[in-house]
Amino acid sequence: MTAGIAGQTVHLPSAVLAVADEASSEIARFDAETGARLAPFGAILLRSESASSSRIENLTSGAKAIALAEIGATQQRNAVEIVGNVHAMQAAIDVRSDLDEALILTMHAALMADQHAETPGQWRTQQVWIGGDNYGPHGAAFVPPHHDRVQTAIGDLMTFARRDDIPVLAQAAIAHAQFETIHPFTDGNGRTGRALIHSMLRKKGLTRAVTVPIAAGLLTDIDTYFSALTAYRAGDLTAIVQRVAEASFAAITNARQLVSHITEIRQQWDSTIKARPQALAWRVADLAMRLPVFDAYIASRELDIPVSNVIRALAPITEADVLTEFTGMRRNRMWQAHEILDALDAFAFRAGGRI
C-alpha cells in the first residue's frame, strides 16, 4: 500500500481489533506498574528496546559492549550503532516533539549521527530497493517510491499518525508499515520506523513512563514480522496489526521477567552491601542499575559529587562483589555491575536475539 493514507478509512476484522485492544490494555498496565517504581527501569527498558530493534537488522552486541559504547569507552561498530538507536528512541519519546516530519528527521539524525556517509537526518535522494542485488532493482522483493515522492508521502503519513479516530496500537502498526513502505532514507529505515511506534504510543498517552520493548517481541518471530510488512504492501492491513499486538504480549512477558530479575538483584544488594543507611554507597549502587558500566568521573557527574567521594563510596560495594573493577589498571579504572549485565543478556536471549 504505497498510496496516501492520511484520510483512508481503516477496516479491520473484529477479532484483530479485539487482540489489539487487549494488547493496548496490557501495555498501559505494564507502563503504569513499572512507572510507579521507575528507578532505573526507564533507562533499562529503553536500552533493551533499542538493542532489540537493532538485532532485527542483524546488529548484535552484548550488554557490556553496549554499556561501554554508551559512555564512549569502545568503538565496537555494532555497539556504537545500537547506542545511536538508544538516542533515536530518546528522541522518539520526547514529549516536547510533535508527530510531524521534523520528528522523523530528528530520530534519524540521532540514529545515524556517527555514520556521516548515510546523510543523517536527510531524506534519500536516490532510488533504493529491498532484496535483489546491489546493481539495480531488477529482481528486488520490493521497490519503494521514487525519491521525489518521499517528502509528500511522509507528510501524508504524519497526517495519518495525528488522527484520533483509530485505536492507537492499530494506528501505530499501520503507520510503521507505511513508513517502511516509503523507505525514506538510504539506511536506518527499520530502526527509525520502529521508533515511530513508540512516538505514537507516547504522544497519544498509551505509554507515559517507560518504553515497552515491542521490538523484543517482534524478534521472537522475525519472519512473520517481515511477511506482515509484505502483506501490507499488497493491501492487507490485518497482518501487521496482528503481529504488533502479538509482539506486545511477548514483549511485556519478557520485560516483566527483566524488571523482576533486576528488582531481586537490588534487594540482594541491600543485604550484601555493608554501609550506613544514608551512605553514598547506596546512590552509587542505584546508579549501577541504570549505568551498569562506569568510571569514577561518570559517577561524579551523574551523582554531582566529587570523584574522591565516589572512590570512597565504591569500597563497600566492591567488597560485596556487587561491582567489580575489570580494567586491571591503576588509572582510568572502570567498574561493572555483572549481575545487571547478565540480566540484560538474559532478556536478549529470551527475545531470540543473538549475543
VMD Tcl script that draws the C-alpha trace (Angstrom):
set ca {
  {0.00 0.00 0.00}
  {2.03 2.94 -1.30}
  {-0.78 5.40 -1.93}
  {-1.60 8.15 0.54}
  {-3.30 7.01 3.73}
  {-3.99 10.31 5.51}
  {-7.75 10.11 5.03}
  {-8.16 6.41 4.42}
  {-10.89 4.53 6.25}
  {-9.36 1.73 8.32}
  {-11.31 -1.53 8.28}
  {-10.02 -4.36 10.45}
  {-11.66 -7.65 11.47}
  {-13.30 -7.50 14.88}
  {-11.06 -10.33 16.13}
  {-7.92 -8.36 15.24}
  {-9.30 -5.20 16.85}
  {-10.04 -7.22 19.99}
  {-6.46 -8.56 20.16}
  {-5.05 -5.07 19.59}
  {-7.33 -3.66 22.30}
  {-6.23 -6.36 24.76}
  {-2.59 -5.69 23.91}
  {-3.15 -1.96 24.44}
  {-4.56 -2.65 27.89}
  {-1.51 -4.77 28.74}
  {0.85 -2.03 27.52}
  {-0.91 0.58 29.63}
  {-0.93 -1.73 32.66}
  {2.78 -2.51 32.35}
  {3.61 1.16 31.87}
  {1.66 2.10 34.99}
  {3.03 -0.63 37.25}
  {6.64 -0.15 36.11}
  {6.41 3.62 36.04}
  {5.17 3.65 39.63}
  {8.54 2.24 40.77}
  {10.54 3.77 37.93}
  {14.02 3.97 39.48}
  {16.31 2.69 36.68}
  {13.68 0.89 34.65}
  {13.06 3.71 32.18}
  {16.69 3.66 31.04}
  {16.95 -0.13 31.15}
  {13.84 -0.75 29.04}
  {14.69 1.94 26.52}
  {18.18 0.48 26.08}
  {16.75 -3.03 25.79}
  {14.24 -1.97 23.15}
  {16.95 -0.17 21.19}
  {19.14 -3.28 21.24}
  {16.21 -5.50 20.18}
  {15.27 -3.21 17.29}
  {18.90 -3.25 16.15}
  {19.02 -7.05 16.34}
  {16.21 -7.22 13.81}
  {18.72 -5.58 11.44}
  {21.38 -8.16 12.45}
  {23.22 -5.63 14.62}
  {24.08 -7.69 17.68}
  {26.14 -6.88 20.74}
  {26.27 -7.93 24.38}
  {25.06 -5.76 27.22}
  {28.59 -4.90 28.39}
  {29.70 -3.71 24.95}
  {26.57 -1.57 24.63}
  {27.16 -0.07 28.08}
  {30.77 0.71 27.15}
  {29.69 2.33 23.89}
  {27.12 4.41 25.74}
  {29.88 6.06 27.77}
  {32.24 6.33 24.80}
  {34.62 3.62 26.02}
  {34.57 1.38 22.93}
  {34.47 1.80 19.16}
  {32.93 -1.62 18.50}
  {30.81 -0.81 15.49}
  {27.65 -2.74 16.34}
  {27.61 -1.44 19.91}
  {28.10 2.15 18.72}
  {25.25 1.77 16.22}
  {22.98 0.34 18.93}
  {23.73 3.35 21.12}
  {22.73 5.51 18.16}
  {19.41 3.70 18.29}
  {19.15 4.49 22.00}
  {19.45 8.17 21.10}
  {16.84 7.77 18.35}
  {14.45 6.16 20.84}
  {15.04 9.00 23.29}
  {14.15 11.47 20.55}
  {11.09 9.37 19.69}
  {9.57 9.65 23.16}
  {10.46 13.31 23.73}
  {7.09 14.67 24.85}
  {8.01 18.13 23.52}
  {8.10 16.86 19.93}
  {5.14 16.81 17.58}
  {4.15 13.92 15.34}
  {5.47 15.53 12.18}
  {8.19 15.31 9.57}
  {10.69 17.12 11.80}
  {10.40 14.36 14.42}
  {11.26 11.71 11.81}
  {14.36 13.65 10.73}
  {15.41 14.19 14.36}
  {15.14 10.47 15.13}
  {17.12 9.53 12.04}
  {19.79 12.15 12.76}
  {20.22 10.73 16.27}
  {20.33 7.18 14.96}
  {22.91 7.82 12.23}
  {24.96 10.54 13.94}
  {28.19 8.54 13.67}
  {27.56 7.40 10.09}
  {28.02 10.53 8.01}
  {28.12 8.59 4.74}
  {24.43 7.84 5.25}
  {23.35 11.53 5.39}
  {21.85 11.56 8.91}
  {18.54 13.38 9.16}
  {18.11 13.84 5.40}
  {15.58 12.28 3.05}
  {17.08 9.99 0.44}
  {17.89 11.48 -2.96}
  {18.27 8.19 -4.82}
  {16.24 5.12 -5.62}
  {16.53 2.25 -3.14}
  {15.20 -1.29 -3.21}
  {14.77 -4.24 -0.85}
  {16.24 -7.59 -1.80}
  {17.81 -8.46 -5.14}
  {21.40 -7.34 -5.71}
  {23.48 -4.17 -5.40}
  {23.43 -3.32 -9.11}
  {19.82 -2.36 -9.60}
  {16.21 -3.01 -8.60}
  {15.73 -5.86 -11.08}
  {14.72 -8.91 -9.08}
  {14.15 -6.87 -5.91}
  {11.50 -8.06 -3.47}
  {10.15 -4.51 -3.18}
  {10.94 -1.14 -4.74}
  {9.88 1.85 -2.59}
  {8.54 5.07 -4.15}
  {10.85 7.30 -6.17}
  {12.82 9.69 -4.00}
  {10.97 12.69 -5.49}
  {7.81 11.40 -3.76}
  {9.33 10.80 -0.31}
  {8.58 14.13 1.37}
  {4.98 14.19 0.14}
  {4.47 10.59 1.26}
  {5.95 11.26 4.71}
  {3.76 14.35 5.11}
  {0.72 12.23 4.29}
  {1.86 9.54 6.75}
  {2.29 12.01 9.60}
  {-1.16 13.44 8.93}
  {-2.45 9.88 9.35}
  {-0.40 9.49 12.56}
  {-2.05 12.57 14.08}
  {-5.59 11.27 13.54}
  {-7.55 10.44 16.69}
  {-10.27 8.19 15.24}
  {-8.26 4.93 15.10}
  {-7.29 2.66 18.04}
  {-3.75 3.71 18.95}
  {-1.88 0.39 18.69}
  {-3.51 -0.45 15.36}
  {-2.76 3.06 14.10}
  {0.88 2.81 15.19}
  {1.28 -0.58 13.48}
  {-0.19 0.73 10.21}
  {1.92 3.90 10.38}
  {5.03 1.79 10.92}
  {4.23 -0.39 7.92}
  {3.58 2.66 5.75}
  {6.88 4.18 6.88}
  {8.74 1.01 5.90}
  {6.92 1.06 2.55}
  {8.02 4.64 1.86}
  {11.58 3.80 2.99}
  {12.53 7.48 3.20}
  {16.24 7.02 4.00}
  {19.14 5.20 2.43}
  {19.72 3.32 5.70}
  {18.21 3.10 9.18}
  {14.60 2.82 7.99}
  {13.70 -0.20 10.12}
  {15.05 1.24 13.35}
  {13.55 4.68 12.71}
  {10.22 3.13 11.76}
  {10.07 1.07 14.93}
  {10.94 4.17 16.95}
  {7.93 5.83 15.32}
  {5.70 3.25 17.02}
  {6.96 4.48 20.39}
  {6.50 8.11 19.41}
  {2.86 7.43 18.69}
  {2.27 5.39 21.84}
  {3.81 8.16 23.97}
  {2.21 11.14 22.23}
  {-1.22 9.52 22.37}
  {-0.89 8.60 26.04}
  {-0.86 4.80 25.82}
  {2.56 4.89 27.49}
  {3.62 7.62 29.87}
  {6.66 6.38 31.80}
  {8.58 3.57 30.10}
  {9.36 2.18 26.67}
  {7.62 -1.17 26.23}
  {10.14 -3.30 24.27}
  {7.87 -4.21 21.36}
  {10.84 -4.91 19.08}
  {11.88 -7.62 21.55}
  {8.50 -9.21 20.87}
  {8.98 -8.88 17.11}
  {12.32 -10.65 17.49}
  {10.55 -13.81 18.60}
  {9.29 -14.34 15.03}
  {11.08 -12.06 12.57}
  {9.87 -13.98 9.51}
  {6.23 -13.36 10.39}
  {7.01 -9.69 11.01}
  {8.61 -9.27 7.57}
  {5.77 -11.26 5.97}
  {3.29 -8.86 7.61}
  {5.11 -5.89 6.06}
  {4.99 -7.61 2.68}
  {1.27 -8.28 3.11}
  {0.71 -4.61 3.95}
  {2.31 -3.58 0.66}
  {-0.21 -5.83 -1.07}
  {-3.08 -4.02 0.67}
  {-3.59 -6.20 3.77}
  {-3.58 -4.15 6.99}
  {-4.59 -7.05 9.20}
  {-1.29 -8.95 9.39}
  {0.87 -6.09 10.68}
  {-1.68 -5.06 13.33}
  {-1.94 -8.70 14.44}
  {1.85 -9.08 14.56}
  {2.46 -5.89 16.56}
  {-0.26 -6.86 19.03}
  {1.17 -10.36 19.47}
  {4.67 -8.90 19.81}
  {3.40 -6.63 22.58}
  {2.22 -9.59 24.64}
  {5.55 -11.39 24.21}
  {7.49 -8.22 24.96}
  {5.62 -7.49 28.17}
  {6.08 -11.04 29.44}
  {9.83 -10.76 28.80}
  {10.05 -7.24 30.22}
  {8.24 -8.29 33.41}
  {10.85 -11.00 33.88}
  {13.61 -8.43 33.41}
  {12.06 -6.00 35.89}
  {11.52 -8.80 38.42}
  {15.08 -10.06 37.96}
  {16.62 -6.62 38.47}
  {14.37 -5.92 41.45}
  {15.57 -9.16 43.07}
  {19.20 -8.24 42.37}
  {18.75 -4.83 44.01}
  {17.10 -6.42 47.05}
  {20.03 -8.82 47.38}
  {22.41 -5.86 47.34}
  {20.60 -4.47 50.38}
  {21.74 -7.46 52.40}
  {25.26 -7.78 50.99}
  {26.46 -4.15 50.94}
  {27.66 -3.13 54.40}
  {27.06 0.60 54.59}
  {25.13 3.09 56.71}
  {21.55 3.81 55.55}
  {22.46 7.31 54.33}
  {25.86 6.41 52.88}
  {26.80 7.45 49.33}
  {27.34 3.78 48.53}
  {23.60 3.34 48.04}
  {23.45 6.15 45.48}
  {26.33 4.58 43.59}
  {24.58 1.20 43.73}
  {21.42 2.75 42.31}
  {23.48 4.35 39.54}
  {24.90 0.93 38.66}
  {21.38 -0.34 37.95}
  {20.89 2.42 35.37}
  {24.51 2.51 34.10}
  {25.95 -0.97 34.65}
  {29.40 0.13 33.46}
  {31.00 3.40 34.56}
  {34.15 5.09 35.80}
  {34.60 7.44 38.74}
  {34.27 10.55 36.58}
  {30.95 9.43 35.12}
  {29.63 8.61 38.59}
  {30.84 12.01 39.80}
  {28.96 13.76 37.01}
  {25.79 11.69 37.31}
  {25.56 11.99 41.09}
  {27.02 15.51 41.35}
  {29.59 14.50 43.96}
  {33.41 14.78 43.98}
  {35.42 11.98 42.39}
  {37.16 11.33 45.71}
  {33.78 10.67 47.31}
  {32.91 8.23 44.55}
  {36.08 6.25 45.19}
  {35.31 6.02 48.91}
  {31.70 5.03 48.23}
  {32.84 2.23 45.93}
  {34.74 0.43 48.68}
  {31.81 -1.35 50.42}
  {30.18 -2.11 47.05}
  {33.24 -3.80 45.60}
  {33.87 -5.63 48.85}
  {30.36 -7.11 48.49}
  {31.18 -8.11 44.88}
  {28.24 -6.05 43.66}
  {30.61 -4.07 41.46}
  {33.88 -5.37 40.06}
  {36.77 -3.42 38.58}
  {37.57 -5.01 35.21}
  {40.38 -2.98 33.61}
  {43.11 -4.14 35.97}
  {44.75 -0.72 35.70}
  {45.73 1.72 38.41}
  {44.42 4.68 36.39}
  {41.30 5.04 34.23}
  {39.64 2.23 36.13}
  {36.11 1.11 35.34}
  {33.54 -0.87 37.28}
  {30.75 -3.18 36.15}
  {27.58 -4.50 37.75}
  {27.92 -8.03 36.41}
  {24.54 -9.20 37.69}
  {22.73 -6.40 35.86}
  {24.66 -7.11 32.66}
  {23.77 -10.79 32.97}
  {20.09 -9.90 33.42}
  {20.16 -7.75 30.27}
  {21.83 -10.51 28.26}
  {19.24 -12.99 29.56}
  {16.49 -10.64 28.35}
  {18.08 -10.58 24.89}
  {18.41 -14.37 24.85}
  {14.73 -14.82 25.71}
  {13.78 -12.44 22.92}
  {15.64 -14.63 20.46}
  {18.46 -12.17 19.83}
  {21.96 -13.43 19.21}
  {24.61 -12.12 21.62}
}
mol new
graphics top color blue
foreach p $ca { graphics top sphere $p radius 0.5 }
foreach p [lrange $ca 0 end-1] q [lrange $ca 1 end] { graphics top cylinder $p $q radius 0.2 }
display resetview
